[in-house]
């Protein structure tokens, strides 16, 4: 009876607050909170966009009655005090990847259509962060005093390094347990290792044919667009179903249209940089030195399991390693290619550095490891993971099991944590809706409402554990 009464109260609460939830998500989505280090300043270490988003997050928290603190523009937190100072943490992020191209809707505002919200960040991670703050609000709204303090942490640098959490942990102790609404349901108990790298070619000589080369907006996303300008007669080059050829002041310009996506889920994507690389190689639009680096790019980008560069591997927890190329640019007389690897426990970061570095040295190129996060695992039968799992199963009537992911979330940065929804990847969506990091990023309102219910049930369960 107690469970049924709580469920009825939650349903009524969601109906009461939902329009305000959508309005608050829209307020955050309207802020283009992408990293801009060239415009960094005191109070805005990741640029003006993330700083503005954190200020808006603090304002929302204060509107809901929480005590909120902005930590110098790196990260912010808001507390709902309990009987004890022991904290249960929820952490989301208010920074986003760049919008990119290919949108059929305005990326920096919420479009509401047929039960969906569309806009950059509605799924990753502004929408879920707002939902989490409203899950906290359920308890004071109903006069319920909690045994532990709930702390909502709002990050400003998740998409490009998680330096915000490093700053937070330098100044503040970890919560006893933290979950992040920045992944899939039912509950994730482990995350692959994260490994970013940067390949830089040797200087290209006077016989270089590539005038310019660019593509991608972020290292951790498969690029949907790329281009190259080469010293060639465009009238003698034929386009393909994904590459167009045009004149660029007497040179040939190649524009590739791929299918973008998140680096941790490369299945079904088509890397636009790889399309350009293969076209240049096939049509001999390169010098000898350029060909060597293009061949390296081909080996990196042609197979997302890393088999092209000898790092293919898998394990029982995480499955196969994934490797994608995120960005390319012409920097002076050099070509620079970035990669994103998500790796299981069956290979080490040292092995990756050695194998990739050796491959680069073979052609006089350089390789640097630019981001490293070791694989993260917690016990799937721990009381905290089971509390999250039971809340999901109760709210949905399902009987799911915990799982691991290839993505990297905030959970791995804390002593004890998990990533927990709100996405339900088994649901079907219209073809005009895409996932995180893609054009037309969208989320079902019903799914977010279910997540709100799950998070309220989860807070209730966690409050009954011993920390």
C-alpha positions as CSV (number, residue, x, y, z in Angstrom):
1,X,0.0,0.0,0.0
2,X,2.8,2.4,0.9
3,X,4.5,1.7,-2.5
4,X,1.2,2.4,-4.3
5,X,0.6,5.6,-2.4
6,X,4.1,6.8,-3.3
7,X,3.6,5.9,-6.9
8,X,0.3,7.9,-7.1
9,X,1.9,10.9,-5.5
10,X,4.8,10.8,-8.0
11,X,2.4,10.6,-10.9
12,X,0.4,13.5,-9.7
13,X,3.6,15.5,-9.1
14,X,4.9,14.9,-12.6
15,X,1.6,16.1,-14.1
16,X,1.8,19.2,-11.9
17,X,5.4,20.3,-12.7
18,X,5.9,19.0,-16.3
19,X,5.3,22.2,-18.2
20,X,7.8,24.0,-15.9
21,X,10.3,21.2,-16.5
22,X,10.1,21.7,-20.3
23,X,10.4,25.4,-19.9
24,X,13.5,25.1,-17.7
25,X,15.1,22.6,-20.2
26,X,14.4,25.2,-23.0
27,X,16.1,27.9,-20.9
28,X,19.3,25.8,-20.7
29,X,19.2,24.6,-24.3
30,X,19.1,28.2,-25.6
31,X,22.6,28.6,-24.2
32,X,25.2,27.3,-26.8
33,X,27.5,26.0,-24.0
34,X,30.3,24.5,-26.1
35,X,33.9,24.8,-25.0
36,X,35.7,27.9,-26.3
37,X,39.1,28.0,-24.7
38,X,40.1,31.0,-26.9
39,X,37.5,33.0,-25.0
40,X,38.3,31.6,-21.5
41,X,38.5,34.1,-18.7
42,X,38.3,34.2,-14.9
43,X,35.0,32.7,-13.9
44,X,34.7,31.2,-17.4
45,X,37.6,28.6,-17.7
46,X,35.9,26.7,-20.5
47,X,34.6,29.8,-22.3
48,X,31.5,32.0,-22.0
49,X,28.9,29.3,-23.0
50,X,29.6,26.8,-20.3
51,X,29.9,29.6,-17.7
52,X,26.5,31.0,-18.7
53,X,24.9,27.6,-18.5
54,X,26.3,27.0,-15.0
55,X,24.8,30.4,-13.9
56,X,21.5,29.3,-15.4
57,X,21.7,26.0,-13.6
58,X,22.4,27.7,-10.3
59,X,19.4,30.1,-10.9
60,X,17.2,27.1,-11.5
61,X,18.4,25.4,-8.3
62,X,17.8,28.5,-6.3
63,X,14.3,28.8,-7.8
64,X,13.6,25.3,-6.5
65,X,14.8,26.2,-3.0
66,X,18.3,24.7,-2.9
67,X,21.4,26.2,-1.5
68,X,23.6,26.6,-4.7
69,X,27.3,27.3,-5.2
70,X,29.1,28.2,-8.4
71,X,32.7,27.0,-8.2
72,X,34.5,29.7,-10.3
73,X,32.8,28.7,-13.5
74,X,34.2,25.2,-13.4
75,X,31.3,23.4,-11.9
76,X,28.4,24.1,-9.6
77,X,26.4,22.3,-6.9
78,X,23.1,22.6,-5.1
79,X,22.1,21.0,-1.8
80,X,18.9,19.8,-0.4
81,X,19.9,19.4,3.2
82,X,18.9,16.2,5.1
83,X,19.2,15.2,8.7
84,X,22.8,14.2,8.1
85,X,25.6,15.9,6.2
86,X,26.3,12.6,4.4
87,X,25.6,13.2,0.8
88,X,23.9,11.2,-2.0
89,X,25.1,12.9,-5.2
90,X,23.5,13.3,-8.6
91,X,25.8,14.8,-11.3
92,X,24.8,16.0,-14.8
93,X,26.5,18.3,-17.2
94,X,25.4,21.6,-18.8
95,X,28.1,21.8,-21.5
96,X,27.3,20.3,-25.0
97,X,29.1,19.3,-28.1
98,X,28.9,21.8,-31.1
99,X,25.6,21.7,-33.0
100,X,27.3,20.8,-36.3
101,X,25.2,20.7,-39.5
102,X,22.3,18.7,-40.8
103,X,19.6,20.0,-38.4
104,X,16.0,20.2,-39.5
105,X,15.2,22.1,-36.3
106,X,16.8,25.1,-34.5
107,X,19.6,23.4,-32.4
108,X,19.7,26.0,-29.6
109,X,16.1,26.1,-28.5
110,X,13.6,23.3,-27.6
111,X,11.2,22.3,-30.4
112,X,8.3,20.4,-29.2
113,X,6.8,18.0,-31.7
114,X,4.6,14.9,-31.4
115,X,5.6,14.2,-27.9
116,X,9.4,14.8,-28.4
117,X,11.8,17.6,-27.4
118,X,14.4,18.4,-30.0
119,X,17.5,20.5,-29.4
120,X,21.2,20.2,-28.6
121,X,21.3,18.9,-25.0
122,X,17.8,17.7,-24.5
123,X,19.2,14.2,-24.1
124,X,22.8,14.9,-23.4
125,X,22.6,16.3,-20.7
126,X,20.6,19.4,-20.0
127,X,17.2,17.6,-20.1
128,X,18.2,14.9,-17.7
129,X,19.9,17.3,-15.4
130,X,16.7,19.4,-15.1
131,X,14.7,16.2,-14.5
132,X,17.1,15.2,-11.7
133,X,16.6,18.6,-10.0
134,X,12.9,18.1,-10.1
135,X,13.3,14.6,-8.7
136,X,15.0,16.1,-5.6
137,X,12.2,18.7,-5.4
138,X,9.5,16.1,-4.9
139,X,10.6,15.5,-1.3
140,X,10.4,19.1,0.2
141,X,7.3,19.6,-2.0
142,X,5.6,16.8,0.0
143,X,7.1,17.8,3.3
144,X,9.4,14.8,3.5
145,X,12.7,15.3,5.5
146,X,15.4,13.0,4.2
147,X,18.1,11.2,6.3
148,X,20.9,12.2,4.0
149,X,21.7,15.4,2.1
150,X,21.1,15.3,-1.7
151,X,23.7,17.2,-3.7
152,X,23.0,18.0,-7.4
153,X,26.3,18.7,-9.1
154,X,26.3,20.5,-12.5
155,X,29.3,20.2,-14.7
156,X,30.7,22.5,-17.3
157,X,33.4,20.4,-19.0
158,X,32.1,16.8,-19.4
159,X,32.3,16.8,-23.2
160,X,35.9,17.9,-23.5
161,X,38.0,16.5,-20.6
162,X,36.1,16.4,-17.3
163,X,38.5,19.0,-15.8
164,X,35.5,20.3,-14.0
165,X,35.2,17.2,-11.8
166,X,39.0,17.3,-11.2
167,X,38.5,20.8,-9.9
168,X,35.6,19.8,-7.8
169,X,37.4,16.9,-6.1
170,X,40.4,19.1,-5.4
171,X,38.1,21.3,-3.2
172,X,35.2,19.1,-2.0
173,X,34.9,15.6,-0.7
174,X,33.1,13.0,-2.7
175,X,29.4,12.1,-1.9
176,X,29.0,8.7,-0.3
177,X,27.5,7.6,-3.6
178,X,26.7,9.4,-6.9
179,X,24.7,8.6,-10.0
180,X,24.7,10.4,-13.2
181,X,21.7,10.7,-15.5
182,X,23.9,10.6,-18.7
183,X,23.6,7.1,-20.1
184,X,21.1,4.3,-20.6
185,X,18.7,2.5,-18.3
186,X,18.5,0.2,-16.5
187,X,21.8,0.9,-14.8
188,X,25.5,0.8,-15.8
189,X,28.1,-0.7,-13.5
190,X,31.1,-0.3,-15.7
191,X,32.6,2.0,-18.3
192,X,35.3,1.2,-20.9
193,X,38.6,3.0,-20.7
194,X,38.8,6.3,-22.5
195,X,41.8,7.1,-24.7
196,X,42.2,10.1,-27.1
197,X,45.1,10.6,-29.3
198,X,46.6,13.0,-31.9
199,X,48.5,12.0,-35.0
200,X,50.6,14.7,-36.6
201,X,52.2,14.1,-40.0
202,X,55.7,15.0,-41.0
203,X,56.0,18.3,-42.9
204,X,54.8,17.9,-46.4
205,X,57.2,19.0,-49.2
206,X,56.8,21.3,-52.1
207,X,55.1,18.5,-54.1
208,X,52.2,18.4,-51.6
209,X,48.8,18.4,-53.3
210,X,46.5,18.9,-50.3
211,X,45.9,22.6,-49.9
212,X,43.4,22.3,-47.0
213,X,41.8,19.4,-45.1
214,X,39.2,19.7,-42.4
215,X,36.4,17.8,-40.7
216,X,34.7,17.0,-37.4
217,X,33.7,19.1,-34.5
218,X,34.8,17.0,-31.5
219,X,37.3,14.2,-30.9
220,X,34.6,12.0,-29.3
221,X,32.1,12.1,-32.2
222,X,32.1,10.5,-35.6
223,X,32.1,13.4,-38.1
224,X,29.2,13.7,-40.6
225,X,31.1,16.2,-42.8
226,X,34.6,16.8,-44.0
227,X,36.3,18.5,-46.9
228,X,39.6,18.8,-48.7
229,X,41.0,21.2,-51.3
230,X,43.6,19.7,-53.6
231,X,45.7,20.8,-56.5
232,X,43.7,19.2,-59.3
233,X,41.3,20.0,-62.2
234,X,37.8,19.6,-60.7
235,X,36.3,19.0,-64.2
236,X,38.3,15.7,-64.4
237,X,37.0,14.4,-61.1
238,X,33.7,12.6,-60.6
239,X,31.6,12.8,-57.5
240,X,30.2,9.8,-55.6
241,X,26.9,9.3,-53.7
242,X,28.6,10.9,-50.7
243,X,31.2,13.2,-52.2
244,X,30.7,16.3,-54.3
245,X,33.4,17.9,-56.4
246,X,33.5,21.7,-57.0
247,X,35.9,24.4,-58.2
248,X,37.8,26.3,-55.6
249,X,39.8,29.0,-57.3
250,X,41.2,26.6,-59.9
251,X,41.6,23.8,-57.3
252,X,39.3,20.9,-56.6
253,X,37.2,21.0,-53.5
254,X,35.8,17.7,-52.2
255,X,32.9,17.7,-49.7
256,X,31.9,14.5,-48.0
257,X,28.6,13.7,-46.3
258,X,28.8,10.8,-43.8
259,X,26.6,9.7,-40.9
260,X,27.7,11.1,-37.5
261,X,27.3,9.6,-34.1
262,X,28.8,9.1,-30.6
263,X,32.3,7.7,-30.5
264,X,31.3,4.9,-28.2
265,X,28.6,3.7,-30.6
266,X,30.2,3.7,-34.1
267,X,27.9,1.0,-35.5
268,X,25.9,2.5,-38.4
269,X,28.0,5.6,-38.7
270,X,30.0,6.6,-41.8
271,X,33.1,8.7,-41.1
272,X,33.2,11.7,-43.5
273,X,37.0,12.0,-43.0
274,X,37.4,8.4,-44.0
275,X,35.4,9.1,-47.2
276,X,37.8,12.0,-48.1
277,X,40.8,9.9,-47.3
278,X,39.7,7.0,-49.5
279,X,38.8,9.3,-52.4
280,X,42.3,11.0,-52.3
281,X,44.0,7.6,-52.2
282,X,41.9,6.1,-55.0
283,X,42.4,9.1,-57.3
284,X,46.1,9.6,-56.5
285,X,45.5,13.1,-55.3
286,X,48.5,13.2,-53.0
287,X,52.3,13.3,-52.9
288,X,54.3,10.3,-51.6
289,X,54.6,11.8,-48.1
290,X,50.9,12.6,-48.1
291,X,50.0,9.1,-49.2
292,X,51.9,7.6,-46.3
293,X,49.8,9.7,-43.8
294,X,46.6,9.1,-45.7
295,X,47.2,5.4,-45.6
296,X,47.7,5.7,-41.8
297,X,44.4,7.5,-41.7
298,X,42.7,4.8,-43.8
299,X,44.0,2.1,-41.4
300,X,42.7,4.1,-38.4
301,X,39.3,4.9,-39.9
302,X,38.4,1.9,-42.1
303,X,37.5,-0.4,-39.1
304,X,36.1,0.8,-35.9
305,X,37.4,-2.3,-34.0
306,X,41.0,-1.0,-34.3
307,X,42.1,-4.0,-36.4
308,X,43.7,-1.6,-39.0
309,X,46.3,-0.6,-36.5
310,X,46.7,-3.8,-34.5
311,X,44.7,-2.9,-31.4
312,X,41.7,-5.1,-31.9
313,X,40.7,-6.8,-28.6
314,X,37.7,-7.5,-26.3
315,X,36.8,-8.8,-22.8
316,X,33.9,-10.4,-21.0
317,X,32.7,-7.2,-19.3
318,X,32.9,-4.7,-22.1
319,X,33.1,-6.5,-25.4
320,X,35.2,-5.1,-28.2
321,X,37.5,-2.0,-28.3
322,X,36.2,0.8,-30.5
323,X,38.3,3.4,-32.4
324,X,37.1,6.4,-34.4
325,X,38.7,9.4,-36.0
326,X,37.0,12.6,-34.7
327,X,38.6,15.6,-36.3
328,X,41.2,16.4,-39.0
329,X,42.9,19.7,-39.9
330,X,45.7,21.0,-42.0
331,X,48.0,22.9,-39.6
332,X,50.6,24.6,-41.7
333,X,52.4,22.0,-43.7
334,X,51.2,19.1,-41.5
335,X,48.0,17.1,-41.3
336,X,46.6,16.4,-37.8
337,X,44.2,13.6,-37.1
338,X,42.6,12.9,-33.7
339,X,41.2,9.6,-32.6
340,X,38.9,8.4,-29.8
341,X,39.4,4.8,-28.4
342,X,37.1,3.1,-25.9
343,X,39.0,0.1,-24.5
344,X,38.2,-3.0,-22.4
345,X,40.4,-4.5,-19.6
346,X,42.2,-6.8,-22.1
347,X,44.6,-4.1,-23.2
348,X,46.4,-1.4,-21.3
349,X,47.0,2.3,-22.1
350,X,50.7,1.6,-22.3
351,X,50.1,-1.0,-25.0
352,X,47.9,1.4,-26.9
353,X,50.6,4.2,-26.7
354,X,53.3,1.8,-27.9
355,X,51.3,0.3,-30.8
356,X,50.0,3.6,-32.1
357,X,53.3,5.4,-31.5
358,X,55.2,2.8,-33.4
359,X,52.8,3.0,-36.3
360,X,53.2,6.7,-36.5
361,X,57.0,6.5,-36.3
362,X,57.1,4.2,-39.3
363,X,56.2,7.1,-41.5
364,X,57.9,9.9,-39.7
365,X,54.7,11.1,-38.0
366,X,54.2,11.8,-34.3
367,X,51.6,10.5,-31.9
368,X,50.5,11.9,-28.5
369,X,48.0,10.5,-26.0
370,X,45.8,13.5,-25.1
371,X,43.2,11.9,-22.8
372,X,43.3,8.8,-20.6
373,X,40.7,7.2,-18.4
374,X,41.2,3.7,-17.1
375,X,38.3,1.2,-17.3
376,X,35.8,1.6,-14.4
377,X,34.0,-1.3,-12.8
378,X,31.8,-1.6,-9.6
379,X,30.1,-4.7,-8.2
380,X,26.8,-5.2,-9.9
381,X,25.3,-6.8,-6.8
382,X,26.2,-3.9,-4.5
383,X,23.2,-2.4,-2.5
384,X,23.5,0.9,-4.4
385,X,23.4,-0.7,-7.9
386,X,20.5,-2.9,-6.8
387,X,18.6,0.1,-5.4
388,X,18.9,1.8,-8.8
389,X,18.0,-1.3,-10.7
390,X,15.0,-2.1,-8.5
391,X,13.7,1.5,-8.9
392,X,13.9,1.1,-12.7
393,X,12.2,-2.3,-12.7
394,X,9.4,-1.1,-10.4
395,X,8.7,2.0,-12.4
396,X,8.6,0.2,-15.8
397,X,7.4,-3.3,-14.9
398,X,10.5,-4.8,-16.5
399,X,13.0,-7.3,-15.2
400,X,16.3,-6.0,-16.6
401,X,19.9,-6.6,-15.5
402,X,22.8,-4.1,-15.0
403,X,25.3,-3.6,-17.9
404,X,28.5,-1.9,-19.0
405,X,29.0,0.8,-21.6
406,X,31.7,2.1,-23.9
407,X,31.0,5.8,-23.1
408,X,32.7,7.7,-20.4
409,X,30.5,9.4,-17.8
410,X,31.1,11.3,-14.6
411,X,30.4,8.1,-12.5
412,X,34.0,6.9,-13.1
413,X,35.4,10.0,-11.6
414,X,34.1,9.3,-8.1
415,X,34.9,6.9,-5.4
416,X,31.5,5.2,-5.7
417,X,29.1,5.8,-8.5
418,X,27.0,4.6,-11.5
419,X,25.6,5.9,-14.7
420,X,21.8,5.7,-14.7
421,X,19.5,6.6,-17.6
422,X,17.5,8.3,-18.8
423,X,17.9,6.8,-22.3
424,X,16.0,3.6,-23.2
425,X,17.7,2.4,-26.3
426,X,15.1,-0.3,-27.0
427,X,12.4,2.2,-27.7
428,X,11.6,3.1,-31.3
429,X,11.6,6.8,-32.4
430,X,10.6,8.7,-35.6
431,X,13.3,9.0,-38.2
432,X,13.4,12.7,-37.6
433,X,14.8,12.1,-34.1
434,X,18.5,11.4,-33.5
435,X,20.6,10.6,-30.5
436,X,23.2,12.5,-28.5
437,X,26.0,14.2,-30.4
438,X,23.9,14.1,-33.6
439,X,21.9,16.6,-35.6
440,X,18.2,16.6,-34.5
441,X,19.1,15.3,-31.1
442,X,15.8,14.5,-29.4
443,X,14.1,12.8,-26.5
444,X,10.7,11.5,-25.8
445,X,8.7,13.4,-23.2
446,X,7.2,10.2,-22.0
447,X,10.7,8.7,-21.5
448,X,11.8,11.8,-19.5
449,X,8.7,11.5,-17.4
450,X,9.4,7.9,-16.7
451,X,13.0,8.9,-15.8
452,X,11.7,11.5,-13.3
453,X,9.6,8.8,-11.6
454,X,12.6,6.4,-11.5
455,X,14.8,9.0,-10.0
456,X,12.3,9.9,-7.2
457,X,12.0,6.2,-6.4
458,X,15.8,5.8,-6.5
459,X,16.3,8.7,-4.0
460,X,13.7,7.1,-1.7
461,X,15.5,3.8,-1.8
462,X,19.0,5.2,-1.4
463,X,17.8,7.1,1.7
464,X,17.1,3.7,3.3
465,X,20.6,2.3,2.9
466,X,23.5,2.6,5.4
467,X,26.2,5.0,4.2
